[in-house]
Amino acid sequence: MEQQESMERFPGLTESQIFDLAELGMSVLNISSSENLVSELMYVSKEVLCSESDIAEKTRYCVSDLMGIAICIHDFGNKIKKL
């Protein structure tokens, strides 16, 4: 990603912060294969949503974020496979 594109895509972040974010993303992917990570994130989301306590209501934004991350990782994995 070009520097200008990075700055437009992540407004308000410095170049160093964008680099740190990319390193964090790569570290997460290295922990486990992307397929396993997506499965685990979806499992956690399902468990929270199906919980009989009021945790689902209290954490709905967190669950939404987890599912968004899972989708991004899945899409990224598909792009890598095409390369």
N, C-alpha and C positions, 0 to 999 in steps of 0.2 A: 504494500500500500504506500503510495506516495505521501510525502509529508503534508502537502496541501489537503489531500483527500482525508488524511487522518485528522487534521485539525477541523475540517468541516464535519466529519462524521462524529467526532467527540468534542463538541464545543465546550469550552471552559476547562479542558484538561491540558496540562502542559505536555510537551513532547516526552518528557521523562515519565509522566504518569501513564501515558498511552503505552509506552514501552513496558512499564511495570505490569499493566493490565494484560498485555500480550504474553508476557512471561508467566503470569499467573494462569492464564488460559492454557498455555502449553503444559504447565505443571499438572493441572487438573487432568488433561488428556493423557499424560504419562502415568498417572496413578492407575488407570484402568483403561481398557479399550473403550472407545466412544460408545459402542453398542451396550456394553455392560453399564457404563455410567448413565446412559439414557434410561435403561431399564430400571436401575436403582432409583433414579430421580422420580420416575413415574410411579414406582412402587411406594415410595415415601409419600408422594402426593395423594395417591389412592388411599393409603392407610389413614392419613390425616382427614381426608374428606369423609371417610366411612366411620370415623371414630364416633362412639356413642356419647362422648362428652361434648362440651361446647368449644372444643379446641378448633374445630373446622371454621366456625364463625370468626374466632379471634385471629386465625392465621390465614384467612382467605387470600390476602395479598401476597403472603409468603408462598403459598401453594401456587398461586398464579405465576409468581416469579420462577419457582422451581420448574413449572411446566414450560415456561418461556425459555429457560436455560436448556432444558432437555430438547426442545425443538431446534434451538440454535446449534447445539452440539450435533444433533442428527443431520441437520442441513450441512454443517461444516464437514462432517464425515462423508456425506455424499459428494461434496465438491472435491474432497481429497481423492476419493476413489476414481473420479473422472479424469484426474490429472495423470 
